[in-house]
């Protein structure tokens, strides 16, 4: 990056309300605190968030296969509990927010805002009443599935695998979507399979998001969105958060780069304009698989922690995006949708 680029990046980050629409923060807190670590946010994550200028982190509540189905609810509640313990140990640093207005106020107070979101409705099993409990605990996002089947729908697999007939939204899934919209939550379709996606388009009456999905035209994995799906998210007024995981950016490349990630920005802009793109980096390199039950998918983040946002912003500058367009990608688009849905 040139000195001129660095100066412009710094000014943009200072002006922007920067949002990461998907990060498994509570998942990692749970794993680390159960092994005796304390002040995980303060010691590990806060310097990274501040280094990248992030104002709002959407913390996904993710449950490993190992704990399902019997312990799904318990693990989800544990993650929320551990987050509260972290915030109590490090007061005045971060705050769980329930509205976009609260998030903006939190930034003004010099703190980083947190939204809570379920990455898959697995903890609910088939109990519609539990959604209200999570809502009262501050959860404002509902990812319908992870990459597996639950009572709501089927998830999109990472790779082709032997499986039975795929399904879309179940009757329970339709009820859950309607209830979430009634409560005032945002619906997240990342990890949902194609059949479920198009069912959701028919059911949803409000904008929905894909918190961490890229373009299937560029990286042909079922985890990414087709061009038709990108169009559907945009027509509904939603936002697509770009994932920084290499296998969802390019496949068959010896080294996947930030430039390859920005190719997805270009593709979405060419299709539907700048107003439907955000950040949902899903950074995972810093996590430790404490379960060690099965080999994990070999992946790498192209963004070097949240502190490494500057090269991404610089690449947008290099490609000719205006300040207003960059501000929209860094968080303005997500904040527009959060404000509409959450207040």
C-alpha positions as CSV (number, residue, x, y, z in Angstrom):
1,X,0.0,0.0,0.0
2,X,1.2,3.5,-0.8
3,X,1.4,6.2,1.8
4,X,-1.6,7.9,0.0
5,X,-3.6,4.7,0.3
6,X,-2.7,4.3,3.9
7,X,-3.9,7.8,4.7
8,X,-7.2,7.3,2.8
9,X,-7.8,3.9,4.5
10,X,-7.2,5.4,7.9
11,X,-9.7,8.2,7.2
12,X,-12.3,5.8,5.9
13,X,-12.0,3.5,8.9
14,X,-12.4,6.5,11.2
15,X,-15.5,7.6,9.4
16,X,-17.1,4.2,8.8
17,X,-19.3,2.2,11.1
18,X,-17.5,-1.1,10.5
19,X,-19.5,-4.3,10.9
20,X,-18.5,-8.0,10.8
21,X,-21.7,-9.7,10.1
22,X,-20.5,-13.1,11.3
23,X,-17.8,-14.2,13.8
24,X,-18.0,-17.3,16.1
25,X,-16.9,-15.3,19.1
26,X,-19.1,-17.0,21.8
27,X,-18.2,-20.4,20.4
28,X,-14.5,-19.8,21.0
29,X,-15.2,-18.1,24.4
30,X,-17.0,-21.2,25.5
31,X,-14.2,-23.6,24.5
32,X,-11.5,-21.5,26.1
33,X,-13.2,-20.6,29.4
34,X,-14.1,-24.3,29.9
35,X,-10.3,-24.9,29.9
36,X,-9.6,-22.2,32.4
37,X,-8.8,-19.2,30.3
38,X,-10.2,-15.8,31.4
39,X,-10.5,-12.4,29.8
40,X,-10.4,-14.0,26.4
41,X,-12.0,-11.0,24.7
42,X,-9.7,-8.5,26.4
43,X,-6.5,-10.4,25.9
44,X,-7.1,-11.9,22.4
45,X,-10.0,-10.3,20.5
46,X,-10.3,-6.7,21.7
47,X,-6.9,-5.6,20.3
48,X,-7.8,-7.2,16.9
49,X,-11.2,-5.5,16.8
50,X,-9.8,-2.2,17.6
51,X,-6.8,-2.7,15.3
52,X,-9.3,-3.1,12.4
53,X,-11.6,-0.3,13.6
54,X,-14.6,-2.6,14.0
55,X,-17.6,-1.1,15.7
56,X,-20.0,-4.0,15.7
57,X,-19.4,-7.8,15.8
58,X,-22.2,-10.2,15.1
59,X,-21.4,-13.1,17.4
60,X,-22.7,-16.4,16.1
61,X,-23.8,-19.1,18.5
62,X,-22.6,-22.3,16.8
63,X,-23.0,-25.8,18.2
64,X,-20.7,-28.7,17.2
65,X,-22.3,-31.9,15.9
66,X,-20.9,-33.7,19.0
67,X,-23.4,-31.9,21.3
68,X,-26.5,-32.5,19.1
69,X,-29.3,-33.1,19.7
70,X,-29.4,-33.6,23.5
71,X,-27.0,-30.8,24.5
72,X,-27.7,-28.2,21.8
73,X,-29.9,-26.0,24.0
74,X,-27.4,-26.2,27.0
75,X,-24.4,-25.3,24.8
76,X,-26.2,-22.3,23.3
77,X,-27.1,-21.0,26.8
78,X,-23.6,-21.7,28.0
79,X,-22.2,-19.6,25.3
80,X,-24.4,-16.6,26.2
81,X,-23.5,-17.1,29.9
82,X,-19.8,-17.2,29.2
83,X,-20.1,-14.0,27.2
84,X,-21.8,-12.2,30.1
85,X,-18.9,-13.4,32.4
86,X,-16.4,-12.0,29.9
87,X,-18.1,-8.7,29.8
88,X,-18.2,-8.5,33.6
89,X,-14.5,-9.3,33.8
90,X,-13.7,-6.6,31.3
91,X,-16.2,-3.8,32.0
92,X,-16.6,-0.8,29.6
93,X,-15.1,-2.6,26.6
94,X,-18.0,-4.2,24.8
95,X,-21.8,-4.4,25.1
96,X,-24.5,-6.7,23.9
97,X,-27.0,-4.6,21.9
98,X,-30.5,-5.3,20.8
99,X,-31.0,-2.6,18.2
100,X,-29.0,-0.7,15.7
101,X,-29.7,2.5,17.7
102,X,-28.1,0.8,20.8
103,X,-25.1,-0.2,18.6
104,X,-24.5,3.4,17.5
105,X,-24.8,4.7,21.1
106,X,-22.3,2.0,22.2
107,X,-19.8,3.2,19.6
108,X,-20.3,6.8,20.8
109,X,-19.4,5.6,24.3
110,X,-16.1,4.2,23.1
111,X,-17.2,0.5,23.3
112,X,-17.6,-2.2,20.7
113,X,-21.2,-3.4,20.1
114,X,-22.2,-7.0,19.9
115,X,-25.2,-8.6,18.3
116,X,-26.0,-12.3,19.1
117,X,-27.2,-14.7,16.3
118,X,-28.0,-18.4,16.2
119,X,-25.9,-20.2,13.5
120,X,-28.5,-22.8,12.9
121,X,-31.7,-23.2,14.8
122,X,-30.6,-26.6,16.2
123,X,-30.8,-25.5,19.9
124,X,-34.5,-24.9,19.5
125,X,-35.1,-28.5,18.1
126,X,-38.8,-28.2,17.2
127,X,-40.0,-26.0,20.1
128,X,-41.2,-22.7,18.7
129,X,-41.6,-21.2,22.2
130,X,-37.8,-21.3,22.7
131,X,-37.2,-18.6,20.1
132,X,-38.9,-16.1,22.4
133,X,-36.5,-17.1,25.2
134,X,-33.5,-16.5,23.0
135,X,-34.9,-13.2,21.9
136,X,-35.4,-12.1,25.5
137,X,-31.7,-13.0,26.1
138,X,-30.7,-10.6,23.4
139,X,-30.4,-12.9,20.3
140,X,-31.4,-10.9,17.2
141,X,-30.2,-13.0,14.4
142,X,-31.6,-16.4,13.2
143,X,-29.4,-18.5,10.9
144,X,-31.9,-21.2,9.9
145,X,-29.3,-24.0,9.4
146,X,-25.7,-24.8,9.6
147,X,-24.4,-27.3,7.0
148,X,-26.6,-30.2,8.2
149,X,-30.3,-31.1,8.6
150,X,-32.4,-29.8,11.5
151,X,-36.1,-29.4,12.2
152,X,-36.2,-26.2,10.1
153,X,-34.6,-27.2,6.8
154,X,-31.6,-28.9,5.2
155,X,-28.2,-27.2,5.2
156,X,-25.9,-26.9,2.2
157,X,-23.0,-29.4,2.4
158,X,-19.4,-28.2,1.8
159,X,-18.6,-30.9,-0.6
160,X,-20.6,-33.5,-2.6
161,X,-21.6,-36.4,-0.4
162,X,-23.9,-39.4,-0.3
163,X,-27.2,-38.2,1.0
164,X,-30.9,-38.9,0.7
165,X,-33.5,-36.6,-0.9
166,X,-33.0,-33.0,-0.1
167,X,-35.7,-30.9,1.5
168,X,-36.7,-27.3,1.8
169,X,-38.3,-25.5,4.7
170,X,-40.4,-27.8,6.9
171,X,-43.7,-26.7,8.3
172,X,-41.9,-25.9,11.5
173,X,-39.4,-23.9,9.5
174,X,-42.1,-21.8,8.0
175,X,-43.6,-21.1,11.4
176,X,-40.2,-20.2,12.8
177,X,-39.5,-17.7,10.0
178,X,-42.8,-16.0,10.6
179,X,-42.3,-15.9,14.4
180,X,-38.8,-14.4,14.0
181,X,-40.1,-11.7,11.7
182,X,-42.9,-11.0,14.2
183,X,-40.4,-10.6,17.1
184,X,-38.1,-8.4,15.1
185,X,-35.1,-10.6,14.2
186,X,-33.1,-10.8,11.1
187,X,-33.1,-14.1,9.1
188,X,-29.8,-15.4,7.8
189,X,-29.7,-17.9,4.8
190,X,-26.0,-18.7,4.9
191,X,-25.6,-22.5,5.1
192,X,-29.2,-23.0,3.9
193,X,-29.5,-25.3,0.8
194,X,-31.0,-24.1,-2.5
195,X,-34.4,-25.7,-1.9
196,X,-34.7,-24.0,1.5
197,X,-33.5,-20.7,0.1
198,X,-36.3,-20.5,-2.5
199,X,-38.9,-21.5,0.1
200,X,-37.6,-18.7,2.3
201,X,-38.0,-16.2,-0.5
202,X,-41.7,-17.2,-0.8
203,X,-42.3,-17.0,3.0
204,X,-40.2,-13.9,4.0
205,X,-42.1,-10.6,4.2
206,X,-39.0,-8.6,5.2
207,X,-35.4,-8.3,4.0
208,X,-33.1,-11.2,4.9
209,X,-29.3,-11.6,4.8
210,X,-26.6,-14.1,3.9
211,X,-24.2,-13.2,6.6
212,X,-21.2,-15.1,5.2
213,X,-21.6,-16.3,1.7
214,X,-19.8,-15.6,-1.6
215,X,-20.5,-16.0,-5.3
216,X,-21.0,-19.5,-6.6
217,X,-20.1,-18.3,-10.1
218,X,-16.6,-17.6,-9.0
219,X,-16.1,-20.4,-6.3
220,X,-18.5,-23.3,-7.2
221,X,-19.4,-24.6,-3.8
222,X,-23.0,-25.1,-2.5
223,X,-22.1,-22.8,0.4
224,X,-22.0,-19.8,-2.0
225,X,-24.9,-18.1,-3.6
226,X,-25.9,-18.5,-7.3
227,X,-26.5,-15.3,-9.4
228,X,-30.2,-15.9,-9.1
229,X,-30.0,-16.0,-5.3
230,X,-27.8,-12.9,-5.2
231,X,-30.6,-11.2,-7.2
232,X,-33.3,-12.4,-4.8
233,X,-31.4,-11.1,-1.7
234,X,-31.0,-7.8,-3.4
235,X,-34.7,-7.5,-4.5
236,X,-35.7,-8.2,-0.9
237,X,-33.5,-5.3,0.3
238,X,-31.0,-7.6,2.0
239,X,-27.2,-7.8,2.3
240,X,-24.6,-10.4,1.5
241,X,-21.6,-10.6,3.9
242,X,-18.4,-11.7,2.2
243,X,-16.6,-14.7,3.7
244,X,-12.8,-14.5,4.0
245,X,-12.3,-18.3,4.0
246,X,-10.2,-19.3,1.0
247,X,-12.2,-22.3,-0.2
248,X,-15.3,-20.0,-0.6
249,X,-13.3,-17.4,-2.5
250,X,-11.4,-19.4,-5.1
251,X,-10.9,-23.1,-5.8
252,X,-7.9,-24.5,-7.6
253,X,-5.7,-21.5,-6.9
254,X,-2.2,-22.1,-5.3
255,X,-2.7,-19.0,-3.2
256,X,-6.0,-17.2,-2.6
257,X,-5.6,-13.5,-1.9
258,X,-7.6,-10.4,-0.8
259,X,-7.7,-9.5,-4.5
260,X,-9.6,-12.7,-5.2
261,X,-12.0,-11.8,-2.4
262,X,-12.7,-8.4,-3.9
263,X,-13.5,-10.1,-7.2
264,X,-16.7,-11.2,-5.4
265,X,-17.4,-7.5,-4.6
266,X,-17.0,-6.7,-8.3
267,X,-19.3,-9.5,-9.3
268,X,-22.1,-8.5,-6.9
269,X,-21.8,-4.8,-7.8
270,X,-22.0,-5.7,-11.5
271,X,-25.2,-7.7,-10.8
272,X,-27.1,-5.7,-8.2
273,X,-25.1,-2.7,-7.2
274,X,-23.1,-1.6,-4.1
275,X,-26.1,-1.5,-1.7
276,X,-26.2,-5.3,-1.0
277,X,-22.6,-6.1,0.1
278,X,-21.1,-6.2,3.6
279,X,-18.4,-8.0,5.6
280,X,-19.1,-11.5,7.1
281,X,-15.5,-12.7,7.3
282,X,-16.1,-15.8,9.4
283,X,-12.5,-15.7,10.5
284,X,-11.5,-19.1,11.9
285,X,-7.7,-19.4,11.9
286,X,-7.4,-18.4,15.5
287,X,-9.8,-21.1,16.8
288,X,-8.6,-24.4,18.3
289,X,-10.6,-27.5,17.6
290,X,-10.6,-28.8,21.2
291,X,-12.9,-31.7,20.4
292,X,-10.4,-33.3,17.9
293,X,-13.0,-35.9,16.9
294,X,-12.6,-35.8,13.2
295,X,-10.3,-34.2,10.6
296,X,-11.5,-30.6,9.9
297,X,-11.7,-29.0,6.5
298,X,-8.4,-27.5,5.4
299,X,-9.0,-23.8,5.1
300,X,-7.2,-20.5,5.5
301,X,-8.4,-16.9,6.2
302,X,-7.2,-14.4,3.6
303,X,-7.7,-11.6,6.2
304,X,-5.1,-11.7,9.0
305,X,-7.5,-11.3,12.0
306,X,-9.8,-8.4,12.3
307,X,-6.8,-6.2,12.7
308,X,-5.9,-6.9,9.1
309,X,-8.8,-5.1,7.4
310,X,-6.7,-2.3,5.9
311,X,-5.5,-4.3,2.8
312,X,-9.1,-5.1,1.9
313,X,-10.1,-1.5,2.1
314,X,-7.0,-0.5,0.1
315,X,-7.9,-3.0,-2.6
316,X,-11.4,-1.4,-2.9
317,X,-9.6,1.9,-3.3
318,X,-7.3,0.5,-6.0
319,X,-10.3,-0.7,-8.0
320,X,-11.8,2.7,-8.1
321,X,-14.6,2.5,-5.5
322,X,-15.6,5.8,-4.1
323,X,-15.5,6.7,-0.4
324,X,-19.3,6.4,-0.1
325,X,-19.3,3.0,-1.8
326,X,-16.5,1.7,0.6
327,X,-18.3,3.1,3.6
328,X,-21.4,1.1,2.5
329,X,-19.4,-2.1,2.2
330,X,-17.6,-1.7,5.5
331,X,-20.8,-1.5,7.4
332,X,-23.3,1.0,6.1
333,X,-25.3,-1.6,4.2
334,X,-25.7,-4.0,7.1
335,X,-26.6,-1.1,9.4
336,X,-29.3,0.0,7.0
337,X,-30.9,-3.5,7.2
338,X,-30.4,-3.8,11.0
339,X,-32.0,-0.4,11.5
340,X,-35.0,-1.5,9.4
341,X,-35.5,-4.8,11.2
342,X,-34.3,-4.1,14.7
343,X,-34.8,-0.4,15.2
